[in-house]
Amino acid sequence: LNDGYGDPLLMTIPPLDQYIHSVTFSSFVTMPKNYFSILVPNDQYFNQIYLYNGVTLTPTWTTIYYPNGSIGGYGYSTEFSGIVTISHSNVNGSIFVAVYGFMPYGAYGYT
C-alpha cells in the first residue's frame, strides 16, 4: 500500500536491563497519526501491566517469541495524542516504550 504516509525510520530496542519503570512522552501536533508501543519482559508480565495517565488498563497483548520458540515478552501498540505517562503497575516492574508517528512523506520515532 502506498498511501504516501511515512518515511524510513529505524529505532533500536535497548537491552532488558535498560528498561525503565515509567516514562512521559508527547505526540507531535503536526503528525496526523501518532502511536506508542510497549514491550514488557516475560518475567515482568501480568495482565494489568501498565498505568495510562494513572489509570490501570488491560490491553490485548501480542506475544513476542525468541527464535528458539520460548516467550521473550509481550507487546502492545495503540494510537494516541497529547501528553501521556506510562508506568508499570508493579513498583519494581520495567517497560520499554517506543513513540512514533507518520504524516504524508514524513515520520518520527524515539525511545
Backbone as XML, in Angstrom:
<?xml version="1.0"?>
<chain id="A" units="angstrom">
  <residue number="1" name="LEU">
    <atom name="N" x="0.853" y="-1.175" z="0.000"/>
    <atom name="CA" x="0.000" y="0.000" z="0.000"/>
    <atom name="C" x="0.891" y="1.228" z="0.000"/>
  </residue>
  <residue number="2" name="ASN">
    <atom name="N" x="0.681" y="2.105" z="-0.920"/>
    <atom name="CA" x="1.432" y="3.352" z="-0.980"/>
    <atom name="C" x="0.446" y="4.502" z="-0.842"/>
  </residue>
  <residue number="3" name="ASP">
    <atom name="N" x="0.134" y="4.842" z="0.407"/>
    <atom name="CA" x="-0.801" y="5.938" z="0.655"/>
    <atom name="C" x="-0.086" y="7.255" z="0.919"/>
  </residue>
  <residue number="4" name="GLY">
    <atom name="N" x="1.251" y="7.265" z="0.745"/>
    <atom name="CA" x="2.010" y="8.488" z="0.937"/>
    <atom name="C" x="2.381" y="8.769" z="2.381"/>
  </residue>
  <residue number="5" name="TYR">
    <atom name="N" x="1.944" y="7.915" z="3.321"/>
    <atom name="CA" x="2.270" y="8.135" z="4.723"/>
    <atom name="C" x="3.566" y="7.429" z="5.068"/>
  </residue>
  <residue number="6" name="GLY">
    <atom name="N" x="4.408" y="8.125" z="5.842"/>
    <atom name="CA" x="5.611" y="7.518" z="6.369"/>
    <atom name="C" x="6.860" y="7.880" z="5.608"/>
  </residue>
  <residue number="7" name="ASP">
    <atom name="N" x="7.954" y="7.455" z="6.172"/>
    <atom name="CA" x="9.280" y="7.676" z="5.658"/>
    <atom name="C" x="10.141" y="6.635" z="6.359"/>
  </residue>
  <residue number="8" name="PRO">
    <atom name="N" x="11.273" y="6.243" z="5.810"/>
    <atom name="CA" x="12.095" y="5.253" z="6.516"/>
    <atom name="C" x="12.427" y="5.714" z="7.936"/>
  </residue>
  <residue number="9" name="LEU">
    <atom name="N" x="12.318" y="4.792" z="8.866"/>
    <atom name="CA" x="12.536" y="5.096" z="10.281"/>
    <atom name="C" x="13.128" y="3.864" z="10.943"/>
  </residue>
  <residue number="10" name="LEU">
    <atom name="N" x="14.127" y="4.053" z="11.780"/>
    <atom name="CA" x="14.763" y="2.952" z="12.493"/>
    <atom name="C" x="14.874" y="3.316" z="13.961"/>
  </residue>
  <residue number="11" name="MET">
    <atom name="N" x="14.434" y="2.425" z="14.838"/>
    <atom name="CA" x="14.604" y="2.601" z="16.280"/>
    <atom name="C" x="15.291" y="1.363" z="16.833"/>
  </residue>
  <residue number="12" name="THR">
    <atom name="N" x="16.135" y="1.548" z="17.802"/>
    <atom name="CA" x="16.839" y="0.449" z="18.444"/>
    <atom name="C" x="16.142" y="0.093" z="19.744"/>
  </residue>
  <residue number="13" name="ILE">
    <atom name="N" x="15.958" y="-1.203" z="19.983"/>
    <atom name="CA" x="15.388" y="-1.664" z="21.246"/>
    <atom name="C" x="16.546" y="-1.951" z="22.191"/>
  </residue>
  <residue number="14" name="PRO">
    <atom name="N" x="16.573" y="-1.294" z="23.359"/>
    <atom name="CA" x="17.697" y="-1.472" z="24.280"/>
    <atom name="C" x="17.652" y="-2.825" z="24.980"/>
  </residue>
  <residue number="15" name="PRO">
    <atom name="N" x="18.763" y="-3.208" z="25.619"/>
    <atom name="CA" x="18.780" y="-4.446" z="26.404"/>
    <atom name="C" x="17.791" y="-4.356" z="27.572"/>
  </residue>
  <residue number="16" name="LEU">
    <atom name="N" x="17.337" y="-5.504" z="28.060"/>
    <atom name="CA" x="16.338" y="-5.554" z="29.136"/>
    <atom name="C" x="16.751" y="-4.769" z="30.372"/>
  </residue>
  <residue number="17" name="ASP">
    <atom name="N" x="18.041" y="-4.755" z="30.700"/>
    <atom name="CA" x="18.473" y="-4.063" z="31.920"/>
    <atom name="C" x="18.385" y="-2.539" z="31.786"/>
  </residue>
  <residue number="18" name="GLN">
    <atom name="N" x="18.047" y="-2.038" z="30.598"/>
    <atom name="CA" x="17.868" y="-0.598" z="30.406"/>
    <atom name="C" x="16.398" y="-0.201" z="30.311"/>
  </residue>
  <residue number="19" name="TYR">
    <atom name="N" x="15.488" y="-1.146" z="30.492"/>
    <atom name="CA" x="14.066" y="-0.807" z="30.542"/>
    <atom name="C" x="13.824" y="0.012" z="31.806"/>
  </residue>
  <residue number="20" name="ILE">
    <atom name="N" x="12.789" y="0.857" z="31.792"/>
    <atom name="CA" x="12.528" y="1.747" z="32.919"/>
    <atom name="C" x="11.131" y="1.504" z="33.484"/>
  </residue>
  <residue number="21" name="HIS">
    <atom name="N" x="10.860" y="2.061" z="34.639"/>
    <atom name="CA" x="9.568" y="1.862" z="35.308"/>
    <atom name="C" x="8.467" y="2.761" z="34.735"/>
  </residue>
  <residue number="22" name="SER">
    <atom name="N" x="8.812" y="3.989" z="34.393"/>
    <atom name="CA" x="7.797" y="4.956" z="33.978"/>
    <atom name="C" x="8.398" y="5.937" z="32.981"/>
  </residue>
  <residue number="23" name="VAL">
    <atom name="N" x="7.563" y="6.413" z="32.050"/>
    <atom name="CA" x="8.032" y="7.383" z="31.063"/>
    <atom name="C" x="6.869" y="8.298" z="30.672"/>
  </residue>
  <residue number="24" name="THR">
    <atom name="N" x="7.175" y="9.586" z="30.471"/>
    <atom name="CA" x="6.197" y="10.560" z="29.992"/>
    <atom name="C" x="6.648" y="11.028" z="28.613"/>
  </residue>
  <residue number="25" name="PHE">
    <atom name="N" x="5.722" y="11.090" z="27.673"/>
    <atom name="CA" x="6.053" y="11.472" z="26.313"/>
    <atom name="C" x="4.874" y="12.198" z="25.691"/>
  </residue>
  <residue number="26" name="SER">
    <atom name="N" x="5.104" y="12.785" z="24.512"/>
    <atom name="CA" x="4.017" y="13.506" z="23.847"/>
    <atom name="C" x="4.024" y="13.216" z="22.355"/>
  </residue>
  <residue number="27" name="SER">
    <atom name="N" x="2.864" y="13.448" z="21.741"/>
    <atom name="CA" x="2.741" y="13.308" z="20.298"/>
    <atom name="C" x="3.176" y="14.610" z="19.638"/>
  </residue>
  <residue number="28" name="PHE">
    <atom name="N" x="3.452" y="14.539" z="18.345"/>
    <atom name="CA" x="3.742" y="15.733" z="17.575"/>
    <atom name="C" x="2.415" y="16.251" z="17.037"/>
  </residue>
  <residue number="29" name="VAL">
    <atom name="N" x="2.082" y="17.476" z="17.318"/>
    <atom name="CA" x="0.782" y="18.009" z="16.908"/>
    <atom name="C" x="0.644" y="18.097" z="15.391"/>
  </residue>
  <residue number="30" name="THR">
    <atom name="N" x="1.769" y="18.176" z="14.685"/>
    <atom name="CA" x="1.705" y="18.262" z="13.222"/>
    <atom name="C" x="1.556" y="16.898" z="12.558"/>
  </residue>
  <residue number="31" name="MET">
    <atom name="N" x="1.659" y="15.829" z="13.327"/>
    <atom name="CA" x="1.537" y="14.475" z="12.779"/>
    <atom name="C" x="0.105" y="13.988" z="12.947"/>
  </residue>
  <residue number="32" name="PRO">
    <atom name="N" x="-0.544" y="13.574" z="11.872"/>
    <atom name="CA" x="-1.930" y="13.099" z="11.990"/>
    <atom name="C" x="-2.046" y="11.707" z="12.593"/>
  </residue>
  <residue number="33" name="LYS">
    <atom name="N" x="-0.969" y="10.933" z="12.575"/>
    <atom name="CA" x="-1.005" y="9.571" z="13.100"/>
    <atom name="C" x="0.140" y="9.389" z="14.086"/>
  </residue>
  <residue number="34" name="ASN">
    <atom name="N" x="-0.180" y="9.256" z="15.393"/>
    <atom name="CA" x="0.804" y="9.081" z="16.457"/>
    <atom name="C" x="0.500" y="7.798" z="17.212"/>
  </residue>
  <residue number="35" name="TYR">
    <atom name="N" x="1.549" y="7.045" z="17.538"/>
    <atom name="CA" x="1.390" y="5.752" z="18.198"/>
    <atom name="C" x="2.437" y="5.585" z="19.286"/>
  </residue>
  <residue number="36" name="PHE">
    <atom name="N" x="2.151" y="4.679" z="20.229"/>
    <atom name="CA" x="3.198" y="4.202" z="21.125"/>
    <atom name="C" x="3.088" y="2.690" z="21.216"/>
  </residue>
  <residue number="37" name="SER">
    <atom name="N" x="4.234" y="2.069" z="21.458"/>
    <atom name="CA" x="4.308" y="0.624" z="21.648"/>
    <atom name="C" x="5.003" y="0.356" z="22.965"/>
  </residue>
  <residue number="38" name="ILE">
    <atom name="N" x="4.509" y="-0.632" z="23.698"/>
    <atom name="CA" x="5.088" y="-1.047" z="24.980"/>
    <atom name="C" x="5.623" y="-2.464" z="24.817"/>
  </residue>
  <residue number="39" name="LEU">
    <atom name="N" x="6.812" y="-2.705" z="25.324"/>
    <atom name="CA" x="7.360" y="-4.046" z="25.422"/>
    <atom name="C" x="7.580" y="-4.356" z="26.894"/>
  </residue>
  <residue number="40" name="VAL">
    <atom name="N" x="7.164" y="-5.555" z="27.312"/>
    <atom name="CA" x="7.313" y="-5.986" z="28.703"/>
    <atom name="C" x="8.020" y="-7.334" z="28.711"/>
  </residue>
  <residue number="41" name="PRO">
    <atom name="N" x="9.108" y="-7.467" z="29.469"/>
    <atom name="CA" x="9.781" y="-8.762" z="29.547"/>
    <atom name="C" x="8.855" y="-9.839" z="30.123"/>
  </residue>
  <residue number="42" name="ASN">
    <atom name="N" x="9.056" y="-11.067" z="29.686"/>
    <atom name="CA" x="8.215" y="-12.182" z="30.111"/>
    <atom name="C" x="8.150" y="-12.314" z="31.629"/>
  </residue>
  <residue number="43" name="ASP">
    <atom name="N" x="9.264" y="-12.134" z="32.310"/>
    <atom name="CA" x="9.285" y="-12.322" z="33.768"/>
    <atom name="C" x="8.622" y="-11.176" z="34.531"/>
  </residue>
  <residue number="44" name="GLN">
    <atom name="N" x="8.176" y="-10.126" z="33.840"/>
    <atom name="CA" x="7.522" y="-8.994" z="34.497"/>
    <atom name="C" x="6.108" y="-8.767" z="33.981"/>
  </residue>
  <residue number="45" name="TYR">
    <atom name="N" x="5.582" y="-9.759" z="33.288"/>
    <atom name="CA" x="4.257" y="-9.633" z="32.681"/>
    <atom name="C" x="3.151" y="-10.143" z="33.593"/>
  </residue>
  <residue number="46" name="PHE">
    <atom name="N" x="2.066" y="-9.412" z="33.661"/>
    <atom name="CA" x="0.777" y="-9.894" z="34.124"/>
    <atom name="C" x="-0.264" y="-9.007" z="33.455"/>
  </residue>
  <residue number="47" name="ASN">
    <atom name="N" x="-1.497" y="-9.445" z="33.407"/>
    <atom name="CA" x="-2.494" y="-8.836" z="32.532"/>
    <atom name="C" x="-2.642" y="-7.328" z="32.693"/>
  </residue>
  <residue number="48" name="GLN">
    <atom name="N" x="-2.828" y="-6.833" z="33.900"/>
    <atom name="CA" x="-2.953" y="-5.384" z="34.100"/>
    <atom name="C" x="-1.566" y="-4.818" z="34.355"/>
  </residue>
  <residue number="49" name="ILE">
    <atom name="N" x="-0.821" y="-4.650" z="33.286"/>
    <atom name="CA" x="0.601" y="-4.378" z="33.406"/>
    <atom name="C" x="0.963" y="-2.908" z="33.517"/>
  </residue>
  <residue number="50" name="TYR">
    <atom name="N" x="0.120" y="-2.031" z="33.009"/>
    <atom name="CA" x="0.580" y="-0.653" z="32.999"/>
    <atom name="C" x="-0.512" y="0.347" z="33.350"/>
  </residue>
  <residue number="51" name="LEU">
    <atom name="N" x="-0.027" y="1.502" z="33.756"/>
    <atom name="CA" x="-0.904" y="2.623" z="34.087"/>
    <atom name="C" x="-0.798" y="3.651" z="32.965"/>
  </residue>
  <residue number="52" name="TYR">
    <atom name="N" x="-1.941" y="4.069" z="32.435"/>
    <atom name="CA" x="-2.004" y="5.068" z="31.376"/>
    <atom name="C" x="-2.551" y="6.330" z="32.027"/>
  </residue>
  <residue number="53" name="ASN">
    <atom name="N" x="-1.674" y="7.303" z="32.269"/>
    <atom name="CA" x="-2.035" y="8.535" z="32.983"/>
    <atom name="C" x="-2.710" y="8.218" z="34.317"/>
  </residue>
  <residue number="54" name="GLY">
    <atom name="N" x="-2.175" y="7.222" z="35.027"/>
    <atom name="CA" x="-2.654" y="6.876" z="36.361"/>
    <atom name="C" x="-3.786" y="5.873" z="36.413"/>
  </residue>
  <residue number="55" name="VAL">
    <atom name="N" x="-4.327" y="5.456" z="35.266"/>
    <atom name="CA" x="-5.445" y="4.511" z="35.219"/>
    <atom name="C" x="-4.918" y="3.150" z="34.770"/>
  </residue>
  <residue number="56" name="THR">
    <atom name="N" x="-5.222" y="2.103" z="35.541"/>
    <atom name="CA" x="-4.797" y="0.755" z="35.168"/>
    <atom name="C" x="-5.622" y="0.249" z="33.996"/>
  </residue>
  <residue number="57" name="LEU">
    <atom name="N" x="-4.943" y="-0.202" z="32.959"/>
    <atom name="CA" x="-5.601" y="-0.709" z="31.769"/>
    <atom name="C" x="-5.210" y="-2.163" z="31.523"/>
  </residue>
  <residue number="58" name="THR">
    <atom name="N" x="-6.059" y="-2.881" z="30.829"/>
    <atom name="CA" x="-5.808" y="-4.267" z="30.466"/>
    <atom name="C" x="-5.838" y="-4.373" z="28.943"/>
  </residue>
  <residue number="59" name="PRO">
    <atom name="N" x="-4.695" y="-4.160" z="28.283"/>
    <atom name="CA" x="-4.675" y="-4.205" z="26.825"/>
    <atom name="C" x="-4.682" y="-5.636" z="26.295"/>
  </residue>
  <residue number="60" name="THR">
    <atom name="N" x="-4.866" y="-5.771" z="25.013"/>
    <atom name="CA" x="-4.730" y="-7.055" z="24.335"/>
    <atom name="C" x="-3.276" y="-7.184" z="23.896"/>
  </residue>
  <residue number="61" name="TRP">
    <atom name="N" x="-2.532" y="-8.034" z="24.559"/>
    <atom name="CA" x="-1.102" y="-8.176" z="24.335"/>
    <atom name="C" x="-0.800" y="-9.111" z="23.176"/>
  </residue>
  <residue number="62" name="THR">
    <atom name="N" x="0.306" y="-8.857" z="22.507"/>
    <atom name="CA" x="0.844" y="-9.739" z="21.476"/>
    <atom name="C" x="2.067" y="-10.430" z="22.055"/>
  </residue>
  <residue number="63" name="THR">
    <atom name="N" x="2.109" y="-11.744" z="21.967"/>
    <atom name="CA" x="3.249" y="-12.497" z="22.486"/>
    <atom name="C" x="4.445" y="-12.328" z="21.550"/>
  </residue>
  <residue number="64" name="ILE">
    <atom name="N" x="5.618" y="-12.095" z="22.142"/>
    <atom name="CA" x="6.863" y="-11.946" z="21.389"/>
    <atom name="C" x="7.722" y="-13.177" z="21.687"/>
  </residue>
  <residue number="65" name="TYR">
    <atom name="N" x="8.097" y="-13.890" z="20.627"/>
    <atom name="CA" x="8.852" y="-15.131" z="20.785"/>
    <atom name="C" x="10.317" y="-14.941" z="20.418"/>
  </residue>
  <residue number="66" name="TYR">
    <atom name="N" x="11.183" y="-15.641" z="21.162"/>
    <atom name="CA" x="12.587" y="-15.749" z="20.781"/>
    <atom name="C" x="12.684" y="-16.708" z="19.590"/>
  </residue>
  <residue number="67" name="PRO">
    <atom name="N" x="13.808" y="-16.671" z="18.863"/>
    <atom name="CA" x="13.957" y="-17.596" z="17.731"/>
    <atom name="C" x="13.815" y="-19.079" z="18.121"/>
  </residue>
  <residue number="68" name="ASN">
    <atom name="N" x="14.125" y="-19.429" z="19.367"/>
    <atom name="CA" x="14.013" y="-20.829" z="19.786"/>
    <atom name="C" x="12.580" y="-21.217" z="20.165"/>
  </residue>
  <residue number="69" name="GLY">
    <atom name="N" x="11.637" y="-20.277" z="20.073"/>
    <atom name="CA" x="10.237" y="-20.567" z="20.345"/>
    <atom name="C" x="9.777" y="-20.230" z="21.746"/>
  </residue>
  <residue number="70" name="SER">
    <atom name="N" x="10.700" y="-19.911" z="22.651"/>
    <atom name="CA" x="10.283" y="-19.536" z="24.005"/>
    <atom name="C" x="9.774" y="-18.096" z="24.013"/>
  </residue>
  <residue number="71" name="ILE">
    <atom name="N" x="8.953" y="-17.780" z="25.011"/>
    <atom name="CA" x="8.362" y="-16.440" z="25.103"/>
    <atom name="C" x="9.370" y="-15.461" z="25.691"/>
  </residue>
  <residue number="72" name="GLY">
    <atom name="N" x="9.625" y="-14.386" z="24.960"/>
    <atom name="CA" x="10.555" y="-13.363" z="25.430"/>
    <atom name="C" x="9.859" y="-12.222" z="26.147"/>
  </residue>
  <residue number="73" name="GLY">
    <atom name="N" x="8.608" y="-11.975" z="25.784"/>
    <atom name="CA" x="7.871" y="-10.886" z="26.405"/>
    <atom name="C" x="6.559" y="-10.661" z="25.686"/>
  </residue>
  <residue number="74" name="TYR">
    <atom name="N" x="6.011" y="-9.472" z="25.924"/>
    <atom name="CA" x="4.706" y="-9.131" z="25.354"/>
    <atom name="C" x="4.742" y="-7.698" z="24.863"/>
  </residue>
  <residue number="75" name="GLY">
    <atom name="N" x="3.965" y="-7.415" z="23.829"/>
    <atom name="CA" x="3.931" y="-6.085" z="23.258"/>
    <atom name="C" x="2.506" y="-5.603" z="23.036"/>
  </residue>
  <residue number="76" name="TYR">
    <atom name="N" x="2.379" y="-4.296" z="22.994"/>
    <atom name="CA" x="1.085" y="-3.660" z="22.758"/>
    <atom name="C" x="1.331" y="-2.331" z="22.052"/>
  </residue>
  <residue number="77" name="SER">
    <atom name="N" x="0.516" y="-2.007" z="21.049"/>
    <atom name="CA" x="0.623" y="-0.741" z="20.331"/>
    <atom name="C" x="-0.754" y="-0.106" z="20.203"/>
  </residue>
  <residue number="78" name="THR">
    <atom name="N" x="-0.788" y="1.228" z="20.263"/>
    <atom name="CA" x="-2.049" y="1.945" z="20.104"/>
    <atom name="C" x="-1.792" y="3.370" z="19.633"/>
  </residue>
  <residue number="79" name="GLU">
    <atom name="N" x="-2.805" y="3.961" z="19.058"/>
    <atom name="CA" x="-2.740" y="5.357" z="18.634"/>
    <atom name="C" x="-3.001" y="6.253" z="19.851"/>
  </residue>
  <residue number="80" name="PHE">
    <atom name="N" x="-2.426" y="7.451" z="19.855"/>
    <atom name="CA" x="-2.640" y="8.382" z="20.973"/>
    <atom name="C" x="-2.438" y="9.806" z="20.494"/>
  </residue>
  <residue number="81" name="SER">
    <atom name="N" x="-2.776" y="10.763" z="21.354"/>
    <atom name="CA" x="-2.448" y="12.166" z="21.115"/>
    <atom name="C" x="-2.266" y="12.850" z="22.462"/>
  </residue>
  <residue number="82" name="GLY">
    <atom name="N" x="-1.484" y="13.912" z="22.465"/>
    <atom name="CA" x="-1.258" y="14.671" z="23.692"/>
    <atom name="C" x="-0.076" y="14.167" z="24.487"/>
  </residue>
  <residue number="83" name="ILE">
    <atom name="N" x="-0.105" y="14.448" z="25.785"/>
    <atom name="CA" x="0.952" y="14.039" z="26.713"/>
    <atom name="C" x="0.469" y="12.827" z="27.492"/>
  </residue>
  <residue number="84" name="VAL">
    <atom name="N" x="1.301" y="11.804" z="27.550"/>
    <atom name="CA" x="0.924" y="10.536" z="28.177"/>
    <atom name="C" x="2.037" y="10.085" z="29.117"/>
  </residue>
  <residue number="85" name="THR">
    <atom name="N" x="1.660" y="9.530" z="30.259"/>
    <atom name="CA" x="2.604" y="8.863" z="31.154"/>
    <atom name="C" x="2.225" y="7.395" z="31.216"/>
  </residue>
  <residue number="86" name="ILE">
    <atom name="N" x="3.193" y="6.528" z="30.950"/>
    <atom name="CA" x="3.016" y="5.081" z="31.016"/>
    <atom name="C" x="3.925" y="4.562" z="32.118"/>
  </residue>
  <residue number="87" name="SER">
    <atom name="N" x="3.372" y="3.749" z="33.012"/>
    <atom name="CA" x="4.142" y="3.158" z="34.108"/>
    <atom name="C" x="3.787" y="1.693" z="34.237"/>
  </residue>
  <residue number="88" name="HIS">
    <atom name="N" x="4.757" y="0.897" z="34.665"/>
    <atom name="CA" x="4.469" y="-0.485" z="35.023"/>
    <atom name="C" x="3.661" y="-0.437" z="36.312"/>
  </residue>
  <residue number="89" name="SER">
    <atom name="N" x="2.632" y="-1.269" z="36.423"/>
    <atom name="CA" x="1.778" y="-1.211" z="37.618"/>
    <atom name="C" x="2.423" y="-1.854" z="38.840"/>
  </residue>
  <residue number="90" name="ASN">
    <atom name="N" x="3.529" y="-2.572" z="38.660"/>
    <atom name="CA" x="4.307" y="-3.108" z="39.775"/>
    <atom name="C" x="5.457" y="-2.133" z="40.035"/>
  </residue>
  <residue number="91" name="VAL">
    <atom name="N" x="5.655" y="-1.716" z="41.267"/>
    <atom name="CA" x="6.681" y="-0.711" z="41.565"/>
    <atom name="C" x="8.082" y="-1.164" z="41.165"/>
  </residue>
  <residue number="92" name="ASN">
    <atom name="N" x="8.318" y="-2.472" z="41.075"/>
    <atom name="CA" x="9.620" y="-2.989" z="40.659"/>
    <atom name="C" x="9.653" y="-3.388" z="39.189"/>
  </residue>
  <residue number="93" name="GLY">
    <atom name="N" x="8.560" y="-3.196" z="38.471"/>
    <atom name="CA" x="8.482" y="-3.603" z="37.077"/>
    <atom name="C" x="9.116" y="-2.603" z="36.140"/>
  </residue>
  <residue number="94" name="SER">
    <atom name="N" x="9.521" y="-3.083" z="34.969"/>
    <atom name="CA" x="10.108" y="-2.195" z="33.974"/>
    <atom name="C" x="9.499" y="-2.474" z="32.601"/>
  </residue>
  <residue number="95" name="ILE">
    <atom name="N" x="9.499" y="-1.433" z="31.774"/>
    <atom name="CA" x="8.903" y="-1.489" z="30.437"/>
    <atom name="C" x="9.808" y="-0.761" z="29.456"/>
  </residue>
  <residue number="96" name="PHE">
    <atom name="N" x="9.562" y="-1.010" z="28.186"/>
    <atom name="CA" x="10.179" y="-0.247" z="27.118"/>
    <atom name="C" x="9.048" y="0.403" z="26.334"/>
  </residue>
  <residue number="97" name="VAL">
    <atom name="N" x="9.185" y="1.686" z="26.034"/>
    <atom name="CA" x="8.165" y="2.388" z="25.260"/>
    <atom name="C" x="8.821" y="3.045" z="24.050"/>
  </residue>
  <residue number="98" name="ALA">
    <atom name="N" x="8.237" y="2.813" z="22.890"/>
    <atom name="CA" x="8.656" y="3.479" z="21.655"/>
    <atom name="C" x="7.504" y="4.380" z="21.208"/>
  </residue>
  <residue number="99" name="VAL">
    <atom name="N" x="7.820" y="5.578" z="20.765"/>
    <atom name="CA" x="6.824" y="6.545" z="20.308"/>
    <atom name="C" x="7.147" y="6.851" z="18.845"/>
  </residue>
  <residue number="100" name="TYR">
    <atom name="N" x="6.126" y="6.875" z="17.990"/>
    <atom name="CA" x="6.364" y="7.110" z="16.577"/>
    <atom name="C" x="5.108" y="7.657" z="15.910"/>
  </residue>
  <residue number="101" name="GLY">
    <atom name="N" x="5.298" y="8.292" z="14.773"/>
    <atom name="CA" x="4.168" y="8.858" z="14.058"/>
    <atom name="C" x="4.469" y="9.024" z="12.586"/>
  </residue>
  <residue number="102" name="PHE">
    <atom name="N" x="3.394" y="9.237" z="11.817"/>
    <atom name="CA" x="3.505" y="9.326" z="10.366"/>
    <atom name="C" x="2.679" y="10.489" z="9.833"/>
  </residue>
  <residue number="103" name="MET">
    <atom name="N" x="3.151" y="11.050" z="8.753"/>
    <atom name="CA" x="2.417" y="12.059" z="8.009"/>
    <atom name="C" x="2.756" y="11.831" z="6.541"/>
  </residue>
  <residue number="104" name="PRO">
    <atom name="N" x="2.098" y="12.526" z="5.632"/>
    <atom name="CA" x="2.477" y="12.329" z="4.222"/>
    <atom name="C" x="3.963" y="12.584" z="4.012"/>
  </residue>
  <residue number="105" name="TYR">
    <atom name="N" x="4.660" y="11.549" z="3.607"/>
    <atom name="CA" x="6.079" y="11.604" z="3.276"/>
    <atom name="C" x="6.954" y="12.056" z="4.440"/>
  </residue>
  <residue number="106" name="GLY">
    <atom name="N" x="6.563" y="11.695" z="5.662"/>
    <atom name="CA" x="7.357" y="12.029" z="6.836"/>
    <atom name="C" x="7.061" y="11.094" z="7.988"/>
  </residue>
  <residue number="107" name="ALA">
    <atom name="N" x="7.986" y="11.024" z="8.929"/>
    <atom name="CA" x="7.811" y="10.174" z="10.095"/>
    <atom name="C" x="8.746" y="10.647" z="11.205"/>
  </residue>
  <residue number="108" name="TYR">
    <atom name="N" x="8.443" y="10.221" z="12.430"/>
    <atom name="CA" x="9.339" y="10.449" z="13.559"/>
    <atom name="C" x="9.263" y="9.227" z="14.450"/>
  </residue>
  <residue number="109" name="GLY">
    <atom name="N" x="10.257" y="9.071" z="15.292"/>
    <atom name="CA" x="10.253" y="7.994" z="16.271"/>
    <atom name="C" x="11.320" y="8.232" z="17.303"/>
  </residue>
  <residue number="110" name="TYR">
    <atom name="N" x="11.020" y="7.848" z="18.535"/>
    <atom name="CA" x="12.008" y="7.939" z="19.611"/>
    <atom name="C" x="11.690" y="6.947" z="20.696"/>
  </residue>
  <residue number="111" name="THR">
    <atom name="N" x="12.708" y="6.645" z="21.487"/>
    <atom name="CA" x="12.545" y="5.717" z="22.611"/>
    <atom name="C" x="13.003" y="6.386" z="23.879"/>
  </residue>
</chain>
